[in-house]
Amino acid sequence: MRTITLRRSLVALFVATLSFGATQAHAADSNKVLRIGYQKYGTLVLLKANGSLEKRLASQGIEVKWTEFPGGPQLLEGLNVGSVDFGTTGETPPVFAQAAGADLLYVAYEPPAPTSEAILVAKDSPLRSVADLKGKKVALNKGSNVHYLLVRALEEAGLKYSDIQPVYLPPSDARAAFERGSVDAWVIWDPFQAAAEQQLQARTLVDGKGLVSNHQFYLATRPYAEQHPEVIETLVEEIRAIGEWVKAHNDETVAQVSPLLGLSPEITRLAVQRQSYGAQLITPEVVEAQQKIADTFTDLKLIPKKLSIKEVIWSAPDAPPLTAAQHAQQ
């Protein structure tokens, strides 16, 4: 009996050892893969098409995998559940993600692009100002960058968020509702904005100018950013380089992006010209602006608690620490 028991114990130990070894091998393999989430439009689309990131990371034995998402909230859900390590969104999705407990870090941002989002109405709509939206149905992607634009525009017009009827839809469904006339207005970003303007002759009630910055943010899961700071630094460098290339090669950018989007060169050019380029690491001023957005949604009770944005900012290992004055600004 003791012999049988001993054999069973040895077998169990052997199986456990194999299982542990397989788990460790899987973890090692996952460390050699960078999973990037991107949206239909933006600098990451160009980075993916360019292939320069793959070439740089190949020397480190790291493979790059790309996953497309329909919007920022969905992309950050991918970050939250661990299906991607890095991605880009507008201003508002990270706020909602942080409020939901996502373990993410802001890595970098693009300069303001306030005209790259707008509140649109049909070409023959009787609505002529944001004030006219009172009591109307307004389509938007909940928790996306345009959510904050809508809040700010209503505020400037003397309206409360409760004065309208928000209809929460992703871009494709929102466009269908907008075309059918089942919503009165649509709050949307490029390239969907440019496509609606060109294809549907949609009219702009107001864009983000004077209301919002409309920063694009690059974010990573905290575990990945802390374990692989050299990869994050490489990502920021490559994103910045692509942005500089775009600024100097507008025509080539349009020719490259247009077929990727399935949109005409005219629509693509309009969207490209309204976007901003030049990724930088997060500054105290950007933290302050993002904190204001978070506080706004807390006050509206659209997120359940007050957030601290400065607690979720990634710093490069060789970056100088923030000064006391900078901390005070945060």
Secondary structure, DSSP 4 states (H G I P E B T S, - for coil): -HHHHHHHHHHHHHHHHHHHHHHHHHHHHHTTEEEEEE-SSSHHHHHHHH-HHHHHHHTTT-EEEEEE-SSHHHHHHHHHHTS-SEEEE-SHHHHHHHHTT--EEEEEEPPP-GGGEEEEE-TT-S--SGGGGTT-EEEE-TTSHHHHHHHHHHHHTT--GGGSEEEE--HHHHHHHHHHTSSSEEEEETTHHHHHHHHS-PEEEEESTTT-----EEEEEHHHHHH-HHHHHHHHHHHHHHHHHHHH-HHHHHHHHHHHHT--HHHHHHHHHHS----EE--HHHHHHHHHHHHHHHHTTSSSS---GGGGB---TTSPPPPHHHHHH-
